[in-house]
């Protein structure tokens, strides 16, 4: 996963300052030296690393201590703010035309995931804006590029315009735009050709297509796994085409994360989206503050919240909350909840979004097999309707029958029933403002009490998440609360 090594190295360096009442120049220089080495090891551009360290040092030595932050936390906050500044401060939206269609030209080298990104972005706009995009297949050189785009378009129910591999790409784009105007498509995506490396012929073709299409966006797709080469690629395309934004792909792979920290500094152009995964839903807006938060081990709770808001059925969640309060939550509700959680993605990835958990040794090699969900589902579905509603009916003989019907062992059946009853009883207490957190959860949730947890489940508040007072705990609180206000502000805008 991206940033894990960088994150652990930077957090290790900042631990040198933890708990100190005063941070001297020697302490600061030692810490910054470790951070600089961490950045370079993560394949961050050398000049970018130097300017980052210089800026942090200057501000740390000249800073006044903020209210509520001790000197070591002050340094952590400065590092956090500088990381955000380095990556561009704010998320940058797509450029849009005043009248339809908005034209987006996708460029990049072969193998960077350009065609897949076209489909991902079209899918995102279709789902979030009810958009009607048209995809133009203008890559006539790569074997099966047109067919790949057509297959993706069909799976998303998005039309693809192509004229085969024997027509000049410039003519394909020209006719494709006319087709979109005729059909009143509100977005046009032009999937252009790539090369194994930047060359004059490729750039001339892309310039000609840009002159014909006059795109509102020229988005460069860059493979994050190529490290400093990604930064060099971005600079090369920007110098020739004057790109408007960048999509960083394969950020979930074995990447050091240096590209995310260097590209904005080197090109002056924003990273607008990041791809983490191969599914068409695996494309996210690039939020510099959230990436910085992940790097410093503060988690990414806001993305987790947004995923939940997107993927979970709000009415169903509200009904389940009420059942938890009344202690009538049953195995059918549990099964529904299980399916909703599965839709959000791998559990281990969600756990790592919690503050203090990204580099937790307990999660280092965690891998939750999707088959485990299928096993639990099989057990529940082998119960009768009355057994699902009332676990007290589950006698030893009934449990043996369920084990036989589900193809699982009696031990697994007993374990699931025990865990379900414990979870239901615990959540009943929490949602009614009673009870204490179980052992081990205090460190994960810091100073969250049961009433705050109840608020969190009902969507009416944000609990403090300072990771048990660990590195940057108070800073994490401040950053999260600022970002939480942004989410609430955006929700109000959407309602209007």
C-alpha positions as CSV (number, residue, x, y, z in Angstrom):
1,X,0.0,0.0,0.0
2,X,1.3,3.5,-0.9
3,X,2.9,5.6,1.8
4,X,3.2,2.8,4.4
5,X,7.1,2.8,4.5
6,X,7.2,6.6,4.2
7,X,4.6,6.9,6.9
8,X,6.4,4.7,9.4
9,X,9.7,6.4,8.7
10,X,8.3,9.9,9.2
11,X,6.4,8.9,12.3
12,X,9.6,7.2,13.7
13,X,11.5,10.5,13.2
14,X,8.8,12.5,14.9
15,X,8.8,10.2,17.9
16,X,12.2,11.8,18.8
17,X,10.3,14.9,19.7
18,X,7.4,13.3,21.5
19,X,6.8,14.5,25.0
20,X,9.6,17.1,25.0
21,X,8.8,20.3,26.8
22,X,11.2,22.2,24.6
23,X,12.5,21.4,21.1
24,X,16.0,22.7,20.4
25,X,17.8,23.1,17.1
26,X,19.8,19.9,17.5
27,X,16.6,17.9,18.2
28,X,14.9,19.5,15.2
29,X,17.9,18.9,12.8
30,X,18.1,15.3,13.9
31,X,14.4,14.8,13.2
32,X,14.5,16.7,9.9
33,X,17.5,14.6,8.7
34,X,15.5,11.4,9.2
35,X,12.5,12.9,7.4
36,X,14.7,14.0,4.5
37,X,16.1,10.4,4.2
38,X,12.6,9.1,4.4
39,X,11.4,11.4,1.5
40,X,14.4,10.4,-0.7
41,X,13.9,6.7,0.0
42,X,10.2,7.2,-1.0
43,X,11.5,8.5,-4.4
44,X,10.6,12.1,-3.8
45,X,12.3,14.5,-6.1
46,X,15.6,15.7,-4.6
47,X,14.9,19.4,-5.0
48,X,11.4,18.9,-3.6
49,X,12.8,17.2,-0.5
50,X,15.3,19.9,0.0
51,X,12.8,22.8,-0.2
52,X,10.3,20.9,2.0
53,X,12.9,20.4,4.8
54,X,14.1,24.0,4.5
55,X,10.5,25.3,4.8
56,X,9.7,23.1,7.8
57,X,12.9,24.1,9.6
58,X,12.4,27.8,9.0
59,X,8.8,27.7,10.3
60,X,9.6,25.5,13.2
61,X,12.4,27.7,14.5
62,X,10.3,30.9,14.1
63,X,7.0,29.6,15.3
64,X,5.1,30.6,18.3
65,X,3.4,27.7,20.2
66,X,-0.3,27.4,19.4
67,X,-2.9,27.1,22.1
68,X,-3.3,23.5,23.1
69,X,-0.2,22.2,21.4
70,X,3.2,21.5,23.0
71,X,6.4,22.3,21.1
72,X,6.7,18.7,19.7
73,X,3.1,18.8,18.5
74,X,3.8,22.2,17.0
75,X,6.5,20.7,14.8
76,X,4.2,17.8,13.8
77,X,1.5,20.4,12.8
78,X,4.1,22.3,10.7
79,X,5.1,19.1,8.9
80,X,1.4,18.3,8.3
81,X,0.7,21.8,6.9
82,X,3.8,21.7,4.7
83,X,2.8,18.3,3.3
84,X,-0.6,19.7,2.4
85,X,1.0,22.8,0.8
86,X,3.4,20.6,-1.2
87,X,0.5,18.6,-2.7
88,X,-1.7,21.6,-3.4
89,X,-3.7,22.7,-0.4
90,X,-7.2,21.9,-1.7
91,X,-8.9,19.3,-3.9
92,X,-9.2,20.7,-7.5
93,X,-12.4,20.0,-9.4
94,X,-12.7,19.2,-13.1
95,X,-12.7,22.2,-15.4
96,X,-16.2,22.4,-17.0
97,X,-17.5,24.1,-20.0
98,X,-20.2,26.8,-19.7
99,X,-22.3,24.8,-22.2
100,X,-22.3,21.1,-23.0
101,X,-20.2,19.2,-23.9
102,X,-17.3,19.4,-21.5
103,X,-14.3,17.9,-23.4
104,X,-11.7,15.9,-21.5
105,X,-8.6,14.7,-23.3
106,X,-6.8,11.9,-21.6
107,X,-3.0,11.5,-22.3
108,X,-0.2,9.4,-20.9
109,X,2.4,6.7,-21.7
110,X,1.4,3.1,-22.5
111,X,0.7,1.0,-19.4
112,X,-0.2,3.9,-17.1
113,X,-3.9,2.9,-17.1
114,X,-5.2,5.7,-19.3
115,X,-8.1,3.7,-21.0
116,X,-9.2,2.3,-17.6
117,X,-9.1,5.8,-16.1
118,X,-11.4,7.1,-18.9
119,X,-14.0,4.5,-17.9
120,X,-13.6,5.2,-14.2
121,X,-14.0,8.9,-14.6
122,X,-17.0,8.5,-16.9
123,X,-18.6,6.1,-14.4
124,X,-18.0,8.5,-11.5
125,X,-19.6,11.4,-13.4
126,X,-22.5,9.2,-14.5
127,X,-23.2,8.1,-10.9
128,X,-22.6,11.4,-9.1
129,X,-24.0,13.9,-11.7
130,X,-26.3,11.6,-13.8
131,X,-24.0,12.6,-16.7
132,X,-24.4,11.3,-20.3
133,X,-20.7,10.9,-21.4
134,X,-19.4,9.7,-24.8
135,X,-16.1,8.0,-25.1
136,X,-14.0,8.5,-28.2
137,X,-11.6,5.7,-29.1
138,X,-8.6,7.6,-30.7
139,X,-5.9,5.1,-29.9
140,X,-5.4,3.2,-33.1
141,X,-2.0,1.9,-32.4
142,X,-2.1,-0.2,-29.3
143,X,-3.5,-3.7,-30.0
144,X,-7.0,-4.1,-28.6
145,X,-7.2,-0.5,-27.2
146,X,-10.4,0.2,-29.0
147,X,-11.9,-3.1,-28.1
148,X,-10.9,-2.6,-24.4
149,X,-12.7,0.8,-24.4
150,X,-15.8,-0.7,-26.0
151,X,-16.0,-3.5,-23.5
152,X,-15.6,-1.0,-20.6
153,X,-18.2,1.3,-22.2
154,X,-20.7,-1.6,-22.6
155,X,-20.3,-2.6,-18.9
156,X,-21.1,0.9,-17.8
157,X,-23.8,1.5,-20.5
158,X,-21.7,4.4,-21.9
159,X,-21.5,4.8,-25.7
160,X,-18.2,4.6,-27.4
161,X,-17.4,6.3,-30.7
162,X,-14.8,4.6,-33.0
163,X,-14.0,4.4,-36.7
164,X,-11.6,1.4,-36.4
165,X,-7.8,1.4,-36.7
166,X,-7.4,2.6,-40.3
167,X,-8.7,6.1,-39.8
168,X,-6.5,9.0,-38.7
169,X,-7.0,9.8,-35.0
170,X,-7.5,13.5,-35.9
171,X,-10.5,12.6,-38.1
172,X,-11.9,10.2,-35.4
173,X,-11.9,13.0,-32.8
174,X,-13.4,15.5,-35.2
175,X,-16.3,13.2,-36.1
176,X,-16.7,12.0,-32.5
177,X,-17.2,15.5,-31.3
178,X,-19.9,16.1,-33.9
179,X,-21.6,12.9,-32.8
180,X,-21.6,14.0,-29.2
181,X,-23.0,17.4,-30.1
182,X,-25.8,15.8,-32.2
183,X,-26.7,13.4,-29.3
184,X,-26.3,16.2,-26.7
185,X,-23.8,14.3,-24.6
186,X,-22.6,16.5,-21.7
187,X,-19.1,15.0,-21.5
188,X,-16.7,13.8,-24.1
189,X,-13.7,11.7,-23.1
190,X,-10.9,11.3,-25.8
191,X,-8.8,8.2,-25.2
192,X,-5.6,9.1,-27.0
193,X,-2.6,7.0,-28.0
194,X,0.4,6.5,-25.7
195,X,4.0,5.4,-26.3
196,X,6.6,3.6,-24.2
197,X,8.3,6.9,-23.9
198,X,7.7,10.5,-25.0
199,X,8.6,11.2,-28.6
200,X,8.1,13.9,-31.2
201,X,5.6,12.0,-33.3
202,X,3.3,11.3,-30.3
203,X,3.4,14.9,-29.1
204,X,2.6,16.3,-32.5
205,X,-0.4,14.0,-32.8
206,X,-1.6,15.1,-29.3
207,X,-1.1,18.8,-30.1
208,X,-3.2,18.4,-33.3
209,X,-6.0,16.6,-31.4
210,X,-5.9,19.4,-28.8
211,X,-6.2,22.0,-31.5
212,X,-9.2,20.2,-33.0
213,X,-11.0,19.4,-29.7
214,X,-10.1,22.5,-27.7
215,X,-10.5,20.5,-24.5
216,X,-11.6,22.0,-21.2
217,X,-9.2,19.5,-19.5
218,X,-6.1,17.7,-20.6
219,X,-5.6,15.1,-17.9
220,X,-2.3,13.2,-17.7
221,X,-2.5,9.6,-16.4
222,X,0.7,8.8,-14.5
223,X,1.7,5.4,-13.0
224,X,2.6,6.1,-9.3
225,X,4.7,2.9,-9.3
226,X,7.3,4.5,-11.6
227,X,8.5,6.9,-8.8
228,X,10.7,9.7,-10.0
229,X,10.0,8.6,-13.6
230,X,6.4,9.6,-13.0
231,X,7.5,13.1,-12.2
232,X,9.8,13.3,-15.2
233,X,6.9,12.0,-17.4
234,X,4.6,14.7,-16.0
235,X,7.1,17.4,-16.7
236,X,7.6,16.2,-20.3
237,X,3.9,16.1,-21.1
238,X,3.3,19.5,-19.4
239,X,6.1,21.2,-21.3
240,X,4.7,20.0,-24.6
241,X,0.9,20.1,-24.0
242,X,0.3,22.4,-21.0
243,X,-1.7,19.8,-19.2
244,X,-4.4,21.0,-16.8
245,X,-4.3,18.2,-14.2
246,X,-3.0,14.7,-13.3
247,X,-4.5,11.4,-12.5
248,X,-2.2,9.2,-10.3
249,X,-2.9,5.5,-10.9
250,X,-1.8,2.3,-9.1
251,X,-1.5,4.1,-5.8
252,X,-2.5,0.9,-4.1
253,X,0.5,-1.0,-5.6
254,X,4.0,-1.4,-4.2
255,X,4.7,2.2,-4.6
256,X,6.8,4.5,-2.4
257,X,4.5,7.5,-2.8
258,X,7.2,9.9,-4.1
259,X,5.2,10.9,-7.2
260,X,2.3,12.2,-5.1
261,X,4.6,14.5,-3.2
262,X,6.7,15.7,-6.2
263,X,4.5,16.2,-9.2
264,X,2.7,19.4,-8.0
265,X,6.0,21.0,-7.1
266,X,7.7,20.1,-10.4
267,X,4.8,20.8,-12.8
268,X,2.7,23.4,-11.0
269,X,-0.3,21.3,-12.0
270,X,-2.7,19.7,-9.5
271,X,-3.3,16.0,-9.0
272,X,-7.1,15.8,-9.4
273,X,-7.8,12.1,-9.0
274,X,-6.1,9.0,-7.7
275,X,-6.8,5.4,-8.7
276,X,-6.4,2.6,-6.1
277,X,-7.6,-0.7,-7.5
278,X,-8.8,-2.1,-10.8
279,X,-12.6,-1.8,-10.4
280,X,-14.4,1.0,-12.2
281,X,-15.4,2.4,-8.8
282,X,-11.8,2.7,-7.7
283,X,-11.2,6.4,-8.5
284,X,-11.2,9.1,-5.8
285,X,-10.8,12.8,-5.7
286,X,-7.2,13.7,-4.5
287,X,-7.4,15.5,-1.2
288,X,-4.0,16.8,-0.1
289,X,-5.0,17.1,3.6
290,X,-6.2,13.5,3.7
291,X,-3.0,12.2,2.1
292,X,-0.9,14.2,4.6
293,X,-3.0,12.7,7.4
294,X,-2.4,9.2,6.1
295,X,1.4,9.8,5.9
296,X,1.5,11.1,9.5
297,X,-0.5,8.1,10.8
298,X,-3.6,10.2,11.5
299,X,-5.7,7.9,9.4
300,X,-8.3,9.0,6.8
301,X,-11.5,8.9,8.7
302,X,-13.2,11.4,6.4
303,X,-12.8,9.3,3.4
304,X,-14.1,6.4,5.4
305,X,-17.2,8.5,6.4
306,X,-17.7,9.5,2.8
307,X,-17.5,5.8,1.6
308,X,-20.0,4.9,4.2
309,X,-22.3,7.7,3.1
310,X,-22.0,6.6,-0.5
311,X,-22.2,2.8,-0.1
312,X,-24.5,2.4,2.9
313,X,-28.3,2.6,2.7
314,X,-29.1,5.5,5.1
315,X,-32.7,4.4,5.8
316,X,-31.5,0.8,6.5
317,X,-28.7,2.1,8.7
318,X,-31.2,4.2,10.7
319,X,-33.6,1.2,11.1
320,X,-30.7,-0.9,12.3
321,X,-29.6,1.8,14.8
322,X,-33.2,1.8,16.2
323,X,-33.1,-2.0,16.5
324,X,-29.8,-1.8,18.3
325,X,-31.3,0.7,20.8
326,X,-34.3,-1.5,21.4
327,X,-32.1,-4.7,21.4
328,X,-34.2,-6.3,18.6
329,X,-31.2,-6.4,16.1
330,X,-31.3,-9.9,14.6
331,X,-29.3,-12.1,12.3
332,X,-31.2,-10.8,9.2
333,X,-30.0,-7.3,10.1
334,X,-26.5,-8.6,10.7
335,X,-26.5,-10.2,7.2
336,X,-27.7,-6.9,5.6
337,X,-25.0,-5.0,7.5
338,X,-22.4,-7.5,6.4
339,X,-23.4,-7.1,2.7
340,X,-23.2,-3.3,3.0
341,X,-19.7,-3.4,4.6
342,X,-18.5,-5.7,1.8
343,X,-19.6,-3.1,-0.7
344,X,-17.2,-0.6,0.9
345,X,-14.1,-2.6,0.0
346,X,-11.5,-4.7,1.8
347,X,-11.9,-4.5,5.6
348,X,-8.1,-4.2,6.1
349,X,-8.1,-1.1,4.0
350,X,-10.9,0.5,6.0
351,X,-9.2,-0.4,9.3
352,X,-6.0,1.5,8.1
353,X,-8.1,4.6,7.6
354,X,-8.5,4.9,11.4
355,X,-6.0,7.1,13.3
356,X,-3.0,5.2,14.6
357,X,-3.9,2.1,12.7
358,X,-2.1,2.5,9.4
359,X,1.3,1.3,10.8
360,X,-0.1,-0.7,13.7
361,X,2.0,-3.9,14.0
362,X,-1.2,-5.9,14.5
363,X,-2.3,-4.9,11.1
364,X,1.0,-5.3,9.3
365,X,0.1,-8.6,7.7
366,X,-3.6,-8.6,8.1
367,X,-5.6,-10.0,5.2
368,X,-9.3,-10.7,5.6
369,X,-10.4,-13.4,3.2
370,X,-13.7,-12.5,1.4
371,X,-14.5,-16.2,1.8
372,X,-15.0,-15.5,5.6
373,X,-18.0,-13.4,4.7
374,X,-19.4,-16.1,2.5
375,X,-18.9,-18.6,5.4
376,X,-20.8,-16.3,7.8
377,X,-23.5,-15.8,5.3
378,X,-23.9,-19.6,4.7
379,X,-24.3,-20.1,8.5
380,X,-26.9,-17.4,8.9
381,X,-28.8,-18.6,5.8
382,X,-28.9,-22.1,7.3
383,X,-31.0,-20.9,10.2
384,X,-34.8,-20.9,10.2
385,X,-36.6,-17.5,10.3
386,X,-37.4,-17.9,14.0
387,X,-33.7,-18.8,14.8
388,X,-32.5,-15.7,13.1
389,X,-34.8,-13.5,15.1
390,X,-34.1,-15.2,18.4
391,X,-30.6,-16.6,19.0
392,X,-31.8,-18.0,22.4
393,X,-33.5,-20.8,20.3
394,X,-30.2,-22.0,19.1
395,X,-29.8,-25.2,21.1
396,X,-26.8,-27.6,20.6
397,X,-28.9,-29.8,18.3
398,X,-30.0,-26.8,16.2
399,X,-26.4,-25.6,16.0
400,X,-25.3,-29.1,14.7
401,X,-28.1,-28.9,12.0
402,X,-26.9,-25.4,11.0
403,X,-23.3,-26.6,10.8
404,X,-24.3,-29.5,8.6
405,X,-26.5,-27.3,6.3
406,X,-23.8,-24.6,5.9
407,X,-20.9,-26.9,5.4
408,X,-19.1,-25.3,8.3
409,X,-17.9,-26.8,11.7
410,X,-20.0,-26.6,14.9
411,X,-17.0,-24.6,16.3
412,X,-17.4,-21.9,13.6
413,X,-21.2,-21.8,14.2
414,X,-20.7,-21.4,18.0
415,X,-18.1,-18.7,17.4
416,X,-20.3,-16.6,15.1
417,X,-23.3,-16.9,17.4
418,X,-21.2,-15.8,20.4
419,X,-19.7,-12.9,18.6
420,X,-23.1,-11.8,17.3
421,X,-24.6,-11.8,20.8
422,X,-21.6,-9.9,22.3
423,X,-21.7,-7.3,19.5
424,X,-25.4,-6.8,19.8
425,X,-25.3,-6.4,23.6
426,X,-22.3,-4.0,23.4
427,X,-23.9,-1.9,20.7
428,X,-27.2,-1.8,22.6
429,X,-25.4,-0.3,25.6
430,X,-23.5,2.2,23.5
431,X,-26.5,3.4,21.6
432,X,-28.3,4.0,24.8
433,X,-25.3,5.9,26.3
434,X,-24.2,3.2,28.7
435,X,-21.3,0.9,29.1
436,X,-17.6,1.1,28.5
437,X,-15.4,0.4,25.5
438,X,-14.0,-3.2,25.4
439,X,-10.4,-3.7,26.2
440,X,-8.1,-2.6,23.3
441,X,-10.6,-0.2,21.8
442,X,-9.6,2.6,24.1
443,X,-6.3,3.0,22.4
444,X,-7.9,2.9,19.0
445,X,-10.6,5.5,19.7
446,X,-8.7,7.7,22.2
447,X,-11.1,9.8,24.3
448,X,-14.4,8.7,22.7
449,X,-17.0,7.9,25.3
450,X,-20.2,6.0,24.8
451,X,-22.4,9.1,24.2
452,X,-19.9,10.2,21.4
453,X,-20.0,6.8,19.9
454,X,-23.8,6.9,19.9
455,X,-23.6,10.3,18.2
456,X,-21.2,8.8,15.6
457,X,-23.6,6.0,14.8
458,X,-26.6,8.4,14.5
459,X,-24.6,10.7,12.2
460,X,-25.0,13.7,14.5
461,X,-21.5,14.3,15.6
462,X,-17.8,13.6,15.2
463,X,-15.9,11.8,17.9
464,X,-12.4,12.8,18.9
465,X,-9.9,10.5,17.2
466,X,-6.5,11.2,18.7
467,X,-5.3,7.6,18.6
468,X,-4.8,7.3,22.3
469,X,-2.7,10.4,22.6
470,X,-0.1,9.1,20.2
471,X,2.0,11.1,17.8
472,X,0.1,14.0,16.4
473,X,-3.1,13.2,18.4
474,X,-4.2,16.7,19.0
475,X,-3.1,17.7,15.5
476,X,-5.3,14.9,14.1
477,X,-8.2,16.2,16.0
478,X,-7.7,19.7,14.7
479,X,-7.2,18.5,11.1
480,X,-10.3,16.2,11.3
481,X,-12.6,18.8,12.7
482,X,-11.6,21.4,10.0
483,X,-12.2,18.8,7.3
484,X,-15.4,17.7,8.9
485,X,-16.7,21.2,8.7
486,X,-15.9,21.1,5.0
487,X,-18.0,18.0,4.5
488,X,-20.9,19.5,6.3
489,X,-20.6,22.7,4.3
490,X,-20.5,20.7,1.0
491,X,-23.6,18.7,2.1
492,X,-25.5,21.9,2.7
493,X,-24.5,23.2,-0.7
494,X,-25.7,20.0,-2.4
495,X,-29.1,20.2,-0.6
496,X,-29.6,23.7,-1.8
